[in-house]
């Protein structure tokens, strides 16, 4: 978030905590979904590599290839959703009155 919004590191950490607190269940669902898919893909790659050869290095390379393709997809998805949620927040803020008072 600090990179996307051009913030200092401490501002980025604060904004990340705020974003995580507001979108906790959505983020948890996305992380859980990606974890399940990664578990399935990694298991399939390991099983296929084990069926082809008994070499440990081949199994490790298969897992590295799966993770090299899948982890960037996870990062891009989270970044895309962050930008989408940020735009929705800006659209909602534009609809509010200019002067408003908070109670409490």
C-alpha atoms as a printed R data frame, in Angstrom:
    type eleno elety resid chain resno       x       y       z
1   ATOM     1    CA   UNK     A     1   0.000   0.000   0.000
2   ATOM     2    CA   UNK     A     2   2.872   2.349   0.716
3   ATOM     3    CA   UNK     A     3   4.173   1.820  -2.810
4   ATOM     4    CA   UNK     A     4   0.767   2.224  -4.467
5   ATOM     5    CA   UNK     A     5  -0.144   5.351  -2.493
6   ATOM     6    CA   UNK     A     6   3.407   6.803  -2.351
7   ATOM     7    CA   UNK     A     7   3.542   6.865   1.472
8   ATOM     8    CA   UNK     A     8   6.374   6.652   3.969
9   ATOM     9    CA   UNK     A     9   6.847   3.272   5.609
10  ATOM    10    CA   UNK     A    10   5.125   4.216   8.885
11  ATOM    11    CA   UNK     A    11   2.160   5.759   7.033
12  ATOM    12    CA   UNK     A    12   1.965   2.620   4.891
13  ATOM    13    CA   UNK     A    13   1.870   0.383   7.981
14  ATOM    14    CA   UNK     A    14  -0.882   2.480   9.567
15  ATOM    15    CA   UNK     A    15  -2.921   2.482   6.364
16  ATOM    16    CA   UNK     A    16  -2.420  -1.284   5.972
17  ATOM    17    CA   UNK     A    17  -3.756  -1.942   9.474
18  ATOM    18    CA   UNK     A    18  -6.742   0.322   8.826
19  ATOM    19    CA   UNK     A    19  -7.460  -1.384   5.497
20  ATOM    20    CA   UNK     A    20  -7.074  -4.844   7.043
21  ATOM    21    CA   UNK     A    21  -9.399  -3.990   9.910
22  ATOM    22    CA   UNK     A    22 -12.129  -2.695   7.586
23  ATOM    23    CA   UNK     A    23 -11.880  -5.584   5.071
24  ATOM    24    CA   UNK     A    24 -10.906  -8.422   7.412
25  ATOM    25    CA   UNK     A    25 -13.459 -11.016   6.312
26  ATOM    26    CA   UNK     A    26 -12.951 -10.363   2.593
27  ATOM    27    CA   UNK     A    27  -9.173 -10.620   2.936
28  ATOM    28    CA   UNK     A    28  -9.469 -13.743   5.072
29  ATOM    29    CA   UNK     A    29 -11.696 -15.365   2.443
30  ATOM    30    CA   UNK     A    30  -9.283 -14.515  -0.371
31  ATOM    31    CA   UNK     A    31  -6.295 -15.824   1.583
32  ATOM    32    CA   UNK     A    32  -8.165 -19.019   2.466
33  ATOM    33    CA   UNK     A    33  -9.215 -19.544  -1.157
34  ATOM    34    CA   UNK     A    34  -5.678 -19.059  -2.450
35  ATOM    35    CA   UNK     A    35  -4.288 -21.350   0.267
36  ATOM    36    CA   UNK     A    36  -6.664 -24.158  -0.753
37  ATOM    37    CA   UNK     A    37  -5.878 -23.739  -4.455
38  ATOM    38    CA   UNK     A    38  -2.138 -23.615  -3.717
39  ATOM    39    CA   UNK     A    39  -2.400 -26.766  -1.610
40  ATOM    40    CA   UNK     A    40  -4.174 -28.598  -4.435
41  ATOM    41    CA   UNK     A    41  -1.774 -27.397  -7.159
42  ATOM    42    CA   UNK     A    42   1.312 -28.124  -5.051
43  ATOM    43    CA   UNK     A    43   0.024 -31.595  -4.189
44  ATOM    44    CA   UNK     A    44  -0.656 -32.365  -7.853
45  ATOM    45    CA   UNK     A    45   2.796 -31.120  -8.889
46  ATOM    46    CA   UNK     A    46   4.448 -33.167  -6.153
47  ATOM    47    CA   UNK     A    47   2.487 -36.265  -7.080
48  ATOM    48    CA   UNK     A    48   3.282 -35.920 -10.792
49  ATOM    49    CA   UNK     A    49   6.961 -35.315 -10.082
50  ATOM    50    CA   UNK     A    50   7.049 -38.342  -7.769
51  ATOM    51    CA   UNK     A    51   5.420 -40.533 -10.418
52  ATOM    52    CA   UNK     A    52   7.939 -39.474 -13.068
53  ATOM    53    CA   UNK     A    53  11.089 -39.834 -10.998
54  ATOM    54    CA   UNK     A    54  12.304 -40.498  -7.478
55  ATOM    55    CA   UNK     A    55  14.723 -37.578  -7.489
56  ATOM    56    CA   UNK     A    56  14.097 -35.064  -4.730
57  ATOM    57    CA   UNK     A    57  15.400 -32.164  -6.849
58  ATOM    58    CA   UNK     A    58  12.714 -32.734  -9.483
59  ATOM    59    CA   UNK     A    59  10.012 -32.553  -6.810
60  ATOM    60    CA   UNK     A    60  11.468 -29.311  -5.471
61  ATOM    61    CA   UNK     A    61  11.715 -27.770  -8.937
62  ATOM    62    CA   UNK     A    62   8.090 -28.725  -9.636
63  ATOM    63    CA   UNK     A    63   6.976 -27.007  -6.411
64  ATOM    64    CA   UNK     A    64   9.075 -23.928  -7.186
65  ATOM    65    CA   UNK     A    65   7.537 -23.631 -10.652
66  ATOM    66    CA   UNK     A    66   3.989 -23.904  -9.266
67  ATOM    67    CA   UNK     A    67   4.722 -21.291  -6.598
68  ATOM    68    CA   UNK     A    68   6.534 -19.019  -9.064
69  ATOM    69    CA   UNK     A    69   3.366 -18.943 -11.171
70  ATOM    70    CA   UNK     A    70   0.794 -18.871  -8.381
71  ATOM    71    CA   UNK     A    71   2.195 -16.423  -5.798
72  ATOM    72    CA   UNK     A    72   2.362 -13.461  -8.239
73  ATOM    73    CA   UNK     A    73  -1.263 -14.156  -9.148
74  ATOM    74    CA   UNK     A    74  -2.130 -13.819  -5.449
75  ATOM    75    CA   UNK     A    75  -0.194 -10.534  -5.140
76  ATOM    76    CA   UNK     A    76  -1.823  -9.074  -8.274
77  ATOM    77    CA   UNK     A    77  -5.286 -10.115  -7.065
78  ATOM    78    CA   UNK     A    78  -4.842  -8.487  -3.647
79  ATOM    79    CA   UNK     A    79  -3.429  -5.322  -5.271
80  ATOM    80    CA   UNK     A    80  -6.294  -5.160  -7.765
81  ATOM    81    CA   UNK     A    81  -8.895  -5.582  -5.024
82  ATOM    82    CA   UNK     A    82  -7.166  -2.934  -2.880
83  ATOM    83    CA   UNK     A    83  -7.352  -0.442  -5.752
84  ATOM    84    CA   UNK     A    84 -10.980  -1.369  -6.381
85  ATOM    85    CA   UNK     A    85 -11.914  -0.948  -2.694
86  ATOM    86    CA   UNK     A    86  -9.984   2.324  -2.561
87  ATOM    87    CA   UNK     A    87 -11.932   3.653  -5.588
88  ATOM    88    CA   UNK     A    88 -15.229   2.599  -3.987
89  ATOM    89    CA   UNK     A    89 -14.255   4.458  -0.812
90  ATOM    90    CA   UNK     A    90 -13.451   7.589  -2.825
91  ATOM    91    CA   UNK     A    91 -16.783   7.350  -4.668
92  ATOM    92    CA   UNK     A    92 -18.631   6.985  -1.353
93  ATOM    93    CA   UNK     A    93 -16.792   9.969   0.147
94  ATOM    94    CA   UNK     A    94 -17.698  12.185  -2.832
95  ATOM    95    CA   UNK     A    95 -21.374  11.540  -2.176
96  ATOM    96    CA   UNK     A    96 -21.180  12.767   1.424
97  ATOM    97    CA   UNK     A    97 -21.930  16.307   2.464
98  ATOM    98    CA   UNK     A    98 -18.966  18.653   2.698
99  ATOM    99    CA   UNK     A    99 -19.442  19.425   6.388
100 ATOM   100    CA   UNK     A   100 -20.414  16.623   8.670
101 ATOM   101    CA   UNK     A   101 -20.119  16.097  12.383
102 ATOM   102    CA   UNK     A   102 -19.216  12.924  14.197
103 ATOM   103    CA   UNK     A   103 -21.045  12.040  17.361
104 ATOM   104    CA   UNK     A   104 -18.889  10.819  20.223
